[in-house]
Amino acid sequence: MRLNQLSQAELQACLSLDGLLIPCGTFSVKLRSDIPTLASGLLQLYGDFPLLGPKSYVDFEVELNAPSWLRRQFRPQVVLKCDGRIPFKPLPMEQAFAMLEWGLNWVISSHAHDCLVIHAAVVERDGRALILAADPGSGKSTLCAALVHRGWRLLSDELALVSLTDGLVRPIARPISLKNASIGIVRAFGPEVVVSEACHDTAKGSVAHMRPPTASVGALRQTAMPAMLVFPKYSAGAPLLSQPEGQAHAFIELTRHTFNFSVLAGEGFDALGRLIDRVRSQRIQYSSFDQVIPEIERLWQSAA
């Protein structure tokens, strides 16, 4: 059974009582909430996700609720709990869905220590993975959305999970996070692209999310072999600049983007070295999709 087979009332009742158990990549997450807007957001953006059975193993329990009765009436807020812990300060109620997405990122990056957890978007084609690693504001999620719209399979827009044992990238195809100007850019891709209403005045500005493609959700168990690593940088009005990145520089750069590099210590150092040896590394500056996507396609074909 899929989530979109429930009505909003049924979904809300499920969230309020026993909870909703859905896959999050190789993890299973039980969600509980009494916030009606969260149910509508889940229907819109997680509709293709399967519902796991009541006897399925639960990796994480996540709750989003108002912190008190008073906060339901006066300047409503939402608080997130994970396995009984509260990792973040309360946020305004209208940011509930964004808080869920940020919370799931935190849950996975804090616990998936059988993998390198890299702050990167990942897409796949022909069993091979393209990793896009960049600082916030570099346009990686927008570029990820553009590639997915052009037929690449979404593995993640936020976290690349590279297994320590076999080096494969594990998919966690969840909604793609969009900020500020990126929201309108992705909406303009066409009516088939589902983007949520923007949530304004967050710590990251205006935030919205793009629904993951049905095919990507249906391939949640299909891993991919890393083949190419790109450090993208959007720069308005800039000419295309594409140059190979040396292995030493790529390694150092990627340590900055690997959340658990220090936690894994020597094991993480070795795994990151194997990843760099396996991929073609490239640094690309661009100002439009018409520049960067043909260049990525060219590099992808030559890397094959």
C-alpha positions in Angstrom: 0.0 0.0 0.0 1.2 3.5 -0.8 0.8 6.6 1.2 -1.4 8.3 -1.5 -4.0 5.5 -1.1 -4.9 7.1 2.3 -7.2 10.1 2.5 -5.9 13.1 4.4 -8.2 12.3 7.3 -7.0 8.7 7.4 -3.4 9.8 7.2 -3.9 12.3 10.0 -5.5 9.7 12.2 -2.6 7.3 11.5 0.0 10.0 12.4 -1.9 10.9 15.6 -2.3 7.3 16.9 0.1 4.5 16.1 2.3 6.5 13.7 3.2 6.2 10.0 6.0 3.8 9.1 7.8 4.7 5.8 11.1 3.8 4.3 13.9 6.4 4.2 16.4 4.8 2.0 17.6 1.7 3.8 16.2 3.0 7.1 12.6 2.8 8.3 11.1 5.8 10.1 8.0 6.0 12.2 6.4 9.4 12.1 3.9 10.8 14.6 2.3 14.2 14.6 -1.0 15.9 15.5 -0.3 18.8 13.0 -2.8 18.7 10.1 -0.5 20.6 7.7 2.1 17.9 8.0 -0.4 15.3 6.7 -1.2 17.4 3.6 2.6 17.9 3.0 3.2 14.2 3.2 0.4 13.4 0.8 1.7 15.9 -1.7 5.4 15.0 -1.6 5.6 11.5 -0.2 2.5 10.1 -2.0 4.5 7.4 -3.9 6.2 6.0 -0.8 5.1 2.6 0.4 3.7 2.1 3.9 5.7 -0.5 5.9 3.8 -3.1 7.9 3.3 -2.8 11.7 5.9 -5.6 12.3 8.7 -3.9 10.3 11.8 -2.9 12.2 11.9 0.7 13.2 15.2 2.5 12.9 14.0 6.0 14.1 10.9 7.4 15.8 10.3 11.0 14.9 7.5 13.2 16.4 6.4 16.7 15.5 4.0 18.4 17.8 3.2 21.7 19.5 5.4 22.0 22.6 2.4 23.0 24.8 -1.3 23.7 24.7 -0.6 27.4 25.1 1.6 27.3 22.0 -1.3 26.0 20.0 -3.2 29.2 20.7 -0.5 31.9 20.9 2.2 32.2 18.3 2.0 28.4 17.5 5.2 26.5 17.4 6.4 23.0 16.5 9.0 20.9 18.2 10.7 17.8 16.8 11.6 14.7 18.8 13.8 11.8 17.7 13.7 8.7 19.9 12.6 11.0 22.7 15.4 13.6 22.3 14.8 17.2 21.1 17.8 18.1 18.9 16.5 21.6 17.7 14.8 24.6 19.2 11.1 25.0 18.4 10.2 26.7 15.1 7.0 28.5 14.0 4.2 26.1 13.1 4.2 27.1 9.4 7.7 25.6 9.2 6.6 22.1 10.4 7.2 20.3 7.1 10.6 22.0 6.6 11.5 21.0 10.1 10.6 17.4 9.3 13.0 17.4 6.3 15.8 19.0 8.3 15.2 16.6 11.1 15.4 13.5 8.9 18.7 14.8 7.4 20.0 15.2 11.0 18.8 11.7 12.0 20.5 10.0 9.1 23.7 12.0 9.2 24.0 11.4 12.9 23.6 7.7 12.8 24.6 6.2 9.4 28.2 5.5 10.4 28.4 2.4 8.3 28.7 4.9 5.4 30.6 8.0 4.5 27.9 10.7 5.0 28.7 13.4 2.5 26.8 16.7 2.1 26.1 16.2 -1.6 23.4 15.5 -4.1 23.5 12.2 -6.0 21.9 11.2 -9.3 22.2 7.9 -11.2 22.3 6.6 -14.8 23.1 3.1 -16.0 24.0 2.0 -12.5 26.6 4.7 -12.1 26.4 7.6 -9.7 27.2 11.3 -10.2 28.0 13.1 -6.9 27.5 16.8 -6.7 29.3 18.2 -3.6 29.2 21.9 -2.8 28.8 24.5 -0.1 25.3 25.8 0.6 24.3 28.4 -1.9 26.3 26.8 -4.7 23.2 25.6 -6.6 23.7 21.9 -6.1 20.1 21.1 -5.3 18.8 23.1 -8.2 21.2 21.4 -10.5 20.1 18.1 -9.0 16.5 18.9 -9.7 17.3 19.9 -13.3 19.1 16.6 -13.9 16.3 14.6 -12.4 13.8 16.4 -14.6 15.9 15.4 -17.6 15.7 11.7 -16.7 18.5 11.0 -14.2 17.4 8.9 -11.2 17.4 10.8 -7.9 19.3 9.1 -5.0 19.5 12.2 -2.8 19.7 16.0 -3.0 21.3 16.4 0.4 23.2 13.3 1.6 25.4 10.9 -0.3 25.7 7.7 1.7 28.8 5.8 0.5 29.0 2.3 2.0 32.2 1.5 3.9 32.1 -2.1 2.8 31.4 -2.1 -0.9 31.8 1.6 -1.9 28.3 1.8 -3.4 26.0 4.8 -2.9 22.8 4.0 -1.1 19.7 5.9 -2.3 17.5 8.0 0.0 15.2 9.6 -2.6 13.2 12.2 -0.6 11.8 15.6 -1.7 14.4 17.9 -3.1 14.9 21.0 -1.0 14.8 24.3 -2.8 15.6 27.8 -1.5 14.7 31.3 -2.6 15.1 31.9 -6.4 15.5 28.2 -7.0 11.8 27.7 -6.2 10.6 29.6 -9.2 13.3 28.1 -11.4 12.2 24.6 -10.7 8.4 25.4 -10.9 9.1 26.7 -14.5 10.3 23.2 -15.5 6.7 22.3 -16.3 3.3 21.4 -14.8 4.5 17.8 -14.3 6.9 19.0 -11.6 5.2 19.1 -8.1 6.7 21.8 -5.8 5.2 22.6 -2.4 4.1 26.0 -1.4 7.0 28.1 -0.2 7.6 28.6 3.5 9.1 32.1 4.1 11.2 33.6 6.8 13.1 30.4 7.8 16.8 30.4 8.8 17.5 29.6 5.1 15.1 32.2 3.6 12.2 30.9 1.6 12.0 27.1 1.4 10.0 24.7 -0.7 10.3 21.0 -1.8 10.1 19.2 -5.1 8.3 15.8 -5.1 10.7 13.0 -6.0 9.9 11.1 -9.2 7.8 8.0 -8.9 10.5 5.9 -10.6 13.2 7.1 -8.1 11.0 6.2 -5.1 10.4 2.8 -6.6 14.1 2.2 -6.8 14.9 2.9 -3.1 16.8 -0.4 -2.8 19.0 0.0 -6.0 22.5 1.2 -5.1 24.9 2.7 -7.6 28.6 2.7 -8.2 30.3 6.1 -7.9 31.6 7.2 -11.3 32.0 11.0 -11.3 32.4 13.7 -8.7 31.6 17.3 -9.6 32.1 20.4 -7.5 29.5 22.8 -9.0 29.3 26.5 -8.5 26.5 28.7 -9.9 27.7 32.3 -10.7 25.3 34.7 -12.3 26.5 35.8 -15.7 29.7 33.8 -15.6 31.1 31.9 -18.6 31.3 28.1 -18.3 34.5 27.1 -16.6 35.1 23.3 -16.4 38.4 21.8 -15.3 39.6 18.5 -13.9 40.2 18.4 -10.1 43.4 16.6 -9.0 42.9 13.7 -6.6 44.7 15.3 -3.7 42.6 18.5 -4.0 39.4 16.5 -4.5 40.2 14.4 -1.3 40.8 17.5 0.8 37.7 19.3 -0.5 35.5 16.3 0.1 36.7 16.0 3.7 35.0 19.3 4.3 31.7 17.9 3.1 31.8 14.6 4.9 29.8 14.9 8.1 31.3 11.9 9.9 34.9 12.0 8.6 36.3 12.6 12.1 34.0 10.0 13.7 35.1 7.3 11.3 38.8 8.2 11.7 41.1 5.9 9.8 38.3 3.9 8.4 36.8 7.0 6.9 40.2 8.1 5.6 40.6 4.8 3.7 37.0 4.8 2.4 37.3 8.4 1.1 40.6 7.5 -0.6 38.9 4.6 -2.3 36.1 6.8 -3.5 38.5 9.4 -4.9 40.4 6.7 -6.7 37.2 5.4 -8.3 35.7 8.6 -9.7 36.5 11.3 -12.2 36.6 14.7 -10.4 35.7 17.9 -12.0 35.1 21.5 -10.9 32.5 23.4 -12.9 31.4 27.1 -12.7 28.3 28.0 -14.7 25.5 30.5 -15.0 22.8 28.4 -16.8 21.6 24.9 -17.3 22.2 25.3 -21.0 25.9 25.5 -20.1 26.3 23.0 -17.4 24.1 20.1 -18.3 25.6 19.5 -21.8 29.1 19.7 -20.2 28.1 17.1 -17.6 26.7 14.9 -20.3 29.9 15.2 -22.3 32.0 14.4 -19.3 29.7 11.5 -18.3 30.0 9.9 -21.7 33.8 10.3 -21.8 34.1 8.8 -18.3 32.2 5.7 -19.4 
